[in-house]
Amino acid sequence: MARREFETLTPQMFYILLVLYHPMHGYDIMQEVSRITNNEIQIGAGTLYTLLPRFEKECYIELVKEENKKKIYQLTSLGKKKLLMEKERMLKQIQILDEIDAQE
Amino acid sequence: MLLNDDLQNILEKEAKEGWIFKKISNSMLKFKKEEPQDIKYQIDFSSPTQEYKEILKQDGYEFVDNFTELSIYKNNNINAYDLQTDETTRLLSLERMFTPKHPIIFFLVNVFYLCILEFFRLIVFDSLRSLGTILQSIDVWCIYLILLLLFLVEIFITLEQYLYKCIVHCQLQQKKYYLLPTKIIEIIIKILSIIMIILGIYILVSQIFDNHWIDFIVKTLILYGIITLFRYMITKIAYRIESEPMQKIVKIVTFILYICAFTFVSSTEISKETKNNIKPYMNDTQINQDIYSNIFYTSYVSTIEDFDTIYKKEEYEVCLNDFIAKEIFKSEISYYERETRMPTQEEIDKITEETGEWSSNDVPYQSYENAIETYHKYSNSLVDECYYNDLVFIARKDQTILISYLQNEDNYIDQVLNHYFK
């Protein structure tokens, strides 16, 4: 069951992983996600702090250092792989959509 | 209630009417009347680390109260963003809350329950001989039933938790099969709890008939205090600690302290005096007096147990009404028939055949009809019925029963009856 948790990423999960290409702590993640999505996606603190330990457990992200009791995380190679798999999945969806749309 | 997604809405609606949410516990929410205001409430399941708390503070969230892992925050700015913005993630954290007990702990707890139940079962089933003996041991029956119900409730709660976990898990896939069984289990737990409360009230009431009632009330209050403190420590304080090892240590220490305090308080006797207003016939300097009582009868027992002299015992029982007195009289007849009879060789052989040895405890009780045959009837105008054998006599007058071992005195039975009933 634990394995299936992140079978597909929700947009919120996706963006959290995405911004962690650069090391960052919690509050910055929330700010950065709203910035790059033009405030379209807002991440709640509860959601973020539920996901961070779980991503760490799955080895998608790792703890880089702790500053003033703030934990700074960064994406791991496994996390990058996960994002690329997501990309493939989305591309496939788009491709199928295009195919069916073209037939109409 | 924990599953209820409407909890936030309820709190917000109450706040609009001026009822500000203050406290949450297992079974209730506590509100305080203030000015009606718009407050945004959020439910969260994350453990509150320093970093997390600071972020919440920056956005105007204020911690109100928690119950185990469920924390409730409020924000005076109703336009503040939600804490949980992703449904899948919210369900994942909900699921963690409903993790049933570890199977080993579950197993140990139940084995412990079964051991206690077995111990009580031996006492309780021994009293199944007749209505009279059941009436006499009604308190033990109550405790036995309460323990049995606790055991069942424990199992049902685990089952319920498991179902909750399934529900949360299935919400991820938009299924709701499990709602009905959970509702049914909830109702079963409620019914069992109500029966338990009724039995508990009975025990409380019956203690008031007892001599030790001050003792009992003081103890109950102290124990109640200890339990409340224990629950507070576990459900509130422990879950507000940041580091997980520390949280575990606090939980374990609290649990050990709780067990110690509980055993200490329940094993100490606060008032040692027992009032006894029944004066026994026998004259001796070393009379032990005891009172046993439940709501059906009160028994005053005076004994002298001295291995040099003949065993002396007088028992005076006051019952609630004639019917109960008759039933208890019957059970006493068969009880003392066994007490005063030397088992026949046939009986001993039968017992040794089964167990390899025998003790007087293994000798079976005779039914009242058979037992009464071994007694002689004694006529005295003071009492309704009176029977005696070589060692003991048992008399009944209306609601009172008198039992005494015979002593070497002239007209002993008459003397004792005169003493008690005149």
Chai-1 contact restraints between the chains, C-beta under 6 A:
chainA,res_idxA,chainB,res_idxB,connection_type,confidence,min_distance_angstrom,max_distance_angstrom,comment,restraint_id
A,T10,B,D86,contact,1.0,0.0,6.0,A-B,restraint_1
A,T10,B,T88,contact,1.0,0.0,6.0,A-B,restraint_2
A,Q12,B,D86,contact,1.0,0.0,6.0,A-B,restraint_3
A,Y27,B,I55,contact,1.0,0.0,6.0,A-B,restraint_4
A,Q42,B,Y81,contact,1.0,0.0,6.0,A-B,restraint_5
A,I43,B,T85,contact,1.0,0.0,6.0,A-B,restraint_6
A,G44,B,Y81,contact,1.0,0.0,6.0,A-B,restraint_7
A,G44,B,D82,contact,1.0,0.0,6.0,A-B,restraint_8
A,G44,B,L83,contact,1.0,0.0,6.0,A-B,restraint_9
A,G44,B,Q84,contact,1.0,0.0,6.0,A-B,restraint_10
A,G44,B,T85,contact,1.0,0.0,6.0,A-B,restraint_11
A,A45,B,I55,contact,1.0,0.0,6.0,A-B,restraint_12
A,A45,B,L56,contact,1.0,0.0,6.0,A-B,restraint_13
A,A45,B,L83,contact,1.0,0.0,6.0,A-B,restraint_14
A,G46,B,D44,contact,1.0,0.0,6.0,A-B,restraint_15
A,G46,B,S46,contact,1.0,0.0,6.0,A-B,restraint_16
A,G46,B,L83,contact,1.0,0.0,6.0,A-B,restraint_17
A,G46,B,Q84,contact,1.0,0.0,6.0,A-B,restraint_18
A,T47,B,Q84,contact,1.0,0.0,6.0,A-B,restraint_19
A,T47,B,T85,contact,1.0,0.0,6.0,A-B,restraint_20
A,T47,B,D86,contact,1.0,0.0,6.0,A-B,restraint_21
A,T47,B,T89,contact,1.0,0.0,6.0,A-B,restraint_22
A,Y49,B,S46,contact,1.0,0.0,6.0,A-B,restraint_23
A,Y49,B,Y52,contact,1.0,0.0,6.0,A-B,restraint_24
A,T50,B,S46,contact,1.0,0.0,6.0,A-B,restraint_25
A,T50,B,T89,contact,1.0,0.0,6.0,A-B,restraint_26
A,T50,B,S93,contact,1.0,0.0,6.0,A-B,restraint_27
A,L51,B,T89,contact,1.0,0.0,6.0,A-B,restraint_28
A,K69,B,Q50,contact,1.0,0.0,6.0,A-B,restraint_29
A,K69,B,E51,contact,1.0,0.0,6.0,A-B,restraint_30
A,K70,B,E51,contact,1.0,0.0,6.0,A-B,restraint_31
